[in-house]
Amino acid sequence: MATREIIFMVEEDPEQGYTAKALGFSIFTEANTLTELKEKIKDAIKCHFEQHPHVFTSV
């Protein structure tokens, strides 16, 4: 299977925290810190690809 990469555009939210949007996928999440955002990105990827849990192995 070919390696697949998802790139996230991370931006600081003017009101509070950070947002992350996957380029080319309907994946979006937000968090108060960058550390929390990384965990939320992992969760969002798992939810988006729950039918194929083996697709992505690292973030």
FISE-832029 format. One record per residue (C-alpha): residue in one letter; x, y, z; residue number from 1. Coordinates in nm, 2 decimals, padded with zeros to 4 digits. Example, Ala and Ser with C-alpha at 12.3 -4.5 7.8 and 13.67 -1.06 7.14 Angstrom:
! FISE-832029
{"A", {01.23, -00.45, 00.78}, 1}
{"S", {01.37, -00.11, 00.71}, 2}
This chain:
! FISE-832029
{"M", {00.00, 00.00, 00.00}, 1}
{"A", {00.13, 00.35, -00.09}, 2}
{"T", {00.21, 00.59, 00.19}, 3}
{"R", {-00.05, 00.86, 00.22}, 4}
{"E", {00.00, 01.20, 00.38}, 5}
{"I", {-00.25, 01.44, 00.52}, 6}
{"I", {-00.14, 01.80, 00.55}, 7}
{"F", {-00.31, 02.02, 00.80}, 8}
{"M", {-00.32, 02.40, 00.79}, 9}
{"V", {-00.29, 02.52, 01.15}, 10}
{"E", {-00.38, 02.87, 01.24}, 11}
{"E", {-00.40, 03.07, 01.56}, 12}
{"D", {-00.77, 03.16, 01.63}, 13}
{"P", {-00.81, 03.53, 01.69}, 14}
{"E", {-01.05, 03.46, 01.98}, 15}
{"Q", {-00.87, 03.17, 02.15}, 16}
{"G", {-00.65, 02.87, 02.07}, 17}
{"Y", {-00.58, 02.71, 01.74}, 18}
{"T", {-00.76, 02.55, 01.45}, 19}
{"A", {-00.65, 02.28, 01.21}, 20}
{"K", {-00.80, 02.20, 00.87}, 21}
{"A", {-00.69, 01.91, 00.65}, 22}
{"L", {-00.60, 02.01, 00.29}, 23}
{"G", {-00.81, 01.79, 00.05}, 24}
{"F", {-01.01, 01.62, 00.32}, 25}
{"S", {-01.32, 01.72, 00.53}, 26}
{"I", {-01.13, 01.72, 00.86}, 27}
{"F", {-01.14, 02.01, 01.09}, 28}
{"T", {-01.07, 02.05, 01.46}, 29}
{"E", {-00.97, 02.31, 01.72}, 30}
{"A", {-00.80, 02.33, 02.06}, 31}
{"N", {-00.67, 02.57, 02.32}, 32}
{"T", {-00.30, 02.46, 02.29}, 33}
{"L", {-00.08, 02.31, 02.02}, 34}
{"T", {-00.03, 02.00, 02.23}, 35}
{"E", {-00.40, 01.95, 02.26}, 36}
{"L", {-00.45, 02.03, 01.89}, 37}
{"K", {-00.21, 01.74, 01.80}, 38}
{"E", {-00.42, 01.50, 02.00}, 39}
{"K", {-00.75, 01.63, 01.85}, 40}
{"I", {-00.60, 01.59, 01.50}, 41}
{"K", {-00.53, 01.23, 01.58}, 42}
{"D", {-00.89, 01.18, 01.70}, 43}
{"A", {-01.03, 01.36, 01.40}, 44}
{"I", {-00.83, 01.14, 01.16}, 45}
{"K", {-00.95, 00.83, 01.34}, 46}
{"C", {-01.31, 00.94, 01.32}, 47}
{"H", {-01.28, 01.03, 00.95}, 48}
{"F", {-01.13, 00.70, 00.86}, 49}
{"E", {-01.30, 00.48, 01.11}, 50}
{"Q", {-01.40, 00.23, 00.84}, 51}
{"H", {-01.02, 00.19, 00.76}, 52}
{"P", {-00.84, 00.22, 01.09}, 53}
{"H", {-00.51, 00.09, 00.94}, 54}
{"V", {-00.48, 00.37, 00.68}, 55}
{"F", {-00.28, 00.61, 00.90}, 56}
{"T", {-00.03, 00.50, 01.16}, 57}
{"S", {00.13, 00.83, 01.28}, 58}
{"V", {00.07, 01.20, 01.31}, 59}
